[in-house]
Every structure is written in C-alpha cells, then in structure tokens.
Amino acid sequence: MDFKEELKNYQQQINTELEKHLRRQKCPEEVLNNSMEYSLMAGGKRLRPILVIATYKLFKQDIEKCMPYAVAVEMLHNFSLIHDDLPAIDNDDFRHGKLTNHKQFNEATAILAGDGLLNNAYMVISQDLKESNLEDLPAKTKVFNEFSQAVDRMIAGEFIDTELEGKNITPEELKYIHENKTGAMLKVSVRMGAILAKCTRKRFRKIIKLC
C-alpha cells in the first residue's frame, strides 16, 4: 500500500469512528447537534488522529485500542477551528470550501458547538478510561494528562496570536505562537500514540526527538 492509499485508508477509518459519535436523534438541541456535525464532518486531512494511529501502529497492530484518543484529538481540533473562525478572533467566512460554522448557523450556536466538541472529546476519553482494565490505566491516565496540557497550550497560543494581531512581533513571539497554537496538539498526537502502545523509554525518546 503506497502512502496516499494508506493515508486515505486512515481518513476513512477515522470518519467511520467519528460517525459513531454523531447525535442525529430528534431533541430540543437538534440544531446544536447539527452544528457540531457540520464542522466535525466537513472534511480536512485528519492529520492529528492519523498521527495518533500511525505512531501506535509502529509498535502494535490493534489500532482499535487507540481509536477513542484519535477521535478525541479530531473533536478537539474542530473545536479550535470553530472558535478560530469566529468574528471576535479571525472572522473567517469559509473553511474547507464551506461556510464557517457561525455563517452557516449563527455566532451563539457556533460557540456552543465548539464547546460541545471540546466536551465530547473529554467524554470519549473518560468513557474509555471507565471501560479499561487496571493494566492499561497508567498509560491511559498519562495520555489524558498530556492531552489536557496540550489543550491548555493550544488555547494559550491562540490568545497570544489574537493579542499580537496586526502588531510587529519578534521571531521568539512567532515561535511561541506556532509551538503552542498548532505545535502542541501535533506533538501530543504523536506522544499519545507512543504512550498508548507502551513503547520502551528508549524508543519513546527517539520518537519525541522527531517532534
């Protein structure tokens, strides 16, 4: 299987998993659920969840065990995109060739859809923790902690980006933005895959040097 074919296969697997977490039942908050689905299933490269799976697969083949964490990473990423597009931040009209969430629905719905995806990411991880055996809990708890810290760094990077918008910034400030706003989640995606696969410390250090 060549790289492009394998990448497409990963994307299809992730989309299938994401579909399982969509809420399509009739309910008072149906529009909110539609808004969350609109952004989550809008497309994109699925790079972050692919990094989780591909890193895990370097050590183990039972990738279904890392899928909840790949799903959570993609939910988290789409939360950040919805909020990044809002009028108070980047004020974008299009994302993946489609109207941004707040343009398709409205600003209040978009904010809550982003909040919902963030919370759903934590729900997916916490459900997996609840169902895990004691042997796997230490690694999964470590992953949960690293995931939470990466979310913190991503939000911090976004804040600095908005604060410095339109200003002359130093190379150090630009590096800080990139390392936190974008880099934190890319890095943790790799770390999550390696930790979940329980790779050796030596191999873990080699992988992290590449991040």
N, C-alpha and C positions, 0 to 999 in steps of 0.2 A: 504494500500500500504506500503510494507516494505521499508527500507532505500535504498537498492540497486536498487529497482524498481523505486523509486521516483527520485533517482539520474540519472538513465538512462533516465527517462522522461524529466527531466530538460535539460539534454545534447541534446536530440533530439529537444526540443523546441528551444534551442539556435542555434543549427546547422541550423534549418529551418529559423530562423531570419537572420543568417549570410548569408545564400544563397541569400537572397533578395538584398544584398548589393554587390554581385559579379558583375564584369563587363566582359561580355563574347562577346560583340559585336566586329566586325572587326574594327580595328583602328590602326593608326601608333604605338601606345604604347601597342599593344596587348600582347607582351612578358612581359612587366612590369605588366600588369593586371594578367597574368597567374602566374607570380612570387608571387604576393600578395595572390592570391587564393591558391597557392601551400602550403604556410605556414599557412594561416588562416584556411584552411580546412584539415590540416594534422592530426588532432586528438587532443589528450590531454584531461585532466579531465574537462576542462571548469569550474574550481573551482571558479574563480573570478566572472564571471557572475552569477553563481549559488548562490554565497553569496549575490549578489545584490537582486536576485529574492526571495530567501528563507527568507531574512530579511524583505523585503517588505511584503511578504505573512504572516508574523506574525501579521500584522495589517490590511491588505487589501487583497482582493482576485483578484482584476482586474489587474493582473500582466502585461498585455499588456502595461500598462502605464509606467512601469519601464524598458521595453524591450530595448528601444533605449540606455539606460545607461548601461545595461548589455552587449549589443553588443559593445558599445564603449570601455568598460573595456577589452573585449576579443581582440578587434583590437589593443588596446594599449599593451596588454600583448604579442601579437605576434610580434609587432614592436620590443619590447625589446628582444625577443628570436632571431629574425633575426640578430640584431646588436650584441647581446651577442656572437653569434656563429662565427662572422667574424674573419678573420686571425689576425687583429690588437687587438682583445680582447681575446676570449677563443680559437679561431681557431679549432672549432669542425667540424667533418665530418658528424655526424649523429644527428638527432633529431626525436624523436618518431619513431625510427626504419627506417627512411628515410634519404636520403642525405640532408644535410643542404641547405638552400636556395642558398648560394654562390657557393656550389658544384654542385647543380642541374642547376643553371643558370650561373652567374658569379658575381664577387665581386661588381662591379658597379651596376648591376641590383638589387642585394640583398640590398645594401644600400638604393637605391631609393624605393624599395618595402617596406622596413621598414619605410622610410619617408612617403610613401603613406598611410600606415596603420595608422600611427600616425595622419596624417591629416584627414583621413577618420573618425577616432574616433571623432575628433572635428566637422567634418561636420555633423555626425549623431546627436550629441548633439545640435548643433546650429540649425539644421532643426527642431528638436523637440521644442526648445525654440521659434522658429519662429511661430510654429503652436499652441502653448499653450495659454490658456486663462489667463487673468490677475490674477485670483485667485491662479493659480499654479506657476506662475513665481517666486515668492520669494523663494520657496523651490528649484525649479529647478536651479535658479541662484546660490544659495548656494552650490548645488551639483556640478555645473560647476566649481565654485571656488575651492572646495575641490579636485575635480578631477585634476585640473591643478596643484595644490600644490603637490599632490601625484606624479604626473609625474615628477615634479622638484626634489622631494626627491628620486625617483627611479633612475633618471639619476645621481644624486649626489652619491648615494650608489654604482652604477656601476663604477663611476670614482674612488672612494676610493678603491674599490675592485681591479681595474686594477693597481692602483698606488702601492698597497701593495702586489701585486702578487710575490710570492717567498720569501717574507720577513718574519721575525719573528714579529708577531703582538700581541698587548695586548688584553685581553678579552674585554676591552672597545671598541677598534677598530673593533673587530669582531662583537660585539653587534651593533655598529653603522652601519656597512655594512648590517647586516641582517634586522635591523629595517627600513632601507631606501630602499635598493635594492629590497627586497622581501616584507617586512612587510608593507610598505606604501600603496601599491596597495591592499593588502589583507584587511587592516584596512579600507581604504576608500570604498571598495566594500560594507562592512557592513554598514558603515555610510551612503552611498548613498541610500541604500535600506530603511533605517530607516527614513531619511530625506524626501525622495520622498513619503513615506507613511504618512508623517506628524504625526508621533507618538508623544506622550506627552514628555515633557522635562524629567520627572521622568523615563519613560521607556527608553528614549534615553540614559540617564546616565547609566542605568543598563546594556544596551547592550554594550556600549563603554567600560565598565569595563572588559568585557569579551575579548576584542580585545588585 
